[in-house]
Amino acid sequence: MNNIRSLRKEKHISQTRLSTELEVSQETISAYENGKHYPSAKSLIKLRDLFGVSIDYILGLTDQRYPALQRSDLAEDEQLLLHTYRKMDSPGKQRLRGYLDAIQTSR
């Protein structure tokens, strides 16, 4: 089973809105979510970008939302953010995640 429905609900996106984003019908989104059809490569790329997770996760091929990163995959500012995050206490990390979720939701 794929993870499209759960990702869509996490982002509070309706099937209709997602269908507009992917340029397909609402019925097609329903078929994706019910495993009756698979998204096209173009739709998978859009889903990946919209939800910020790996295509393998979208398709239910892995439980890992994000592909494994190598340090060389990160820009210097991303490395600094990660280093700073790792030094934060648990409440600080929770606040930061909440802030980032709010930014993503407002897009």
Secondary structure as GFF3:
##gff-version 3
##sequence-region A 1 107
A	DSSP	alpha_helix	4	10	.	.	.	ID=ss1
A	DSSP	alpha_helix	15	22	.	.	.	ID=ss2
A	DSSP	alpha_helix	26	33	.	.	.	ID=ss3
A	DSSP	alpha_helix	41	51	.	.	.	ID=ss4
A	DSSP	alpha_helix	55	58	.	.	.	ID=ss5
A	DSSP	three_ten_helix	71	73	.	.	.	ID=ss6
A	DSSP	alpha_helix	76	87	.	.	.	ID=ss7
A	DSSP	alpha_helix	90	105	.	.	.	ID=ss8
###
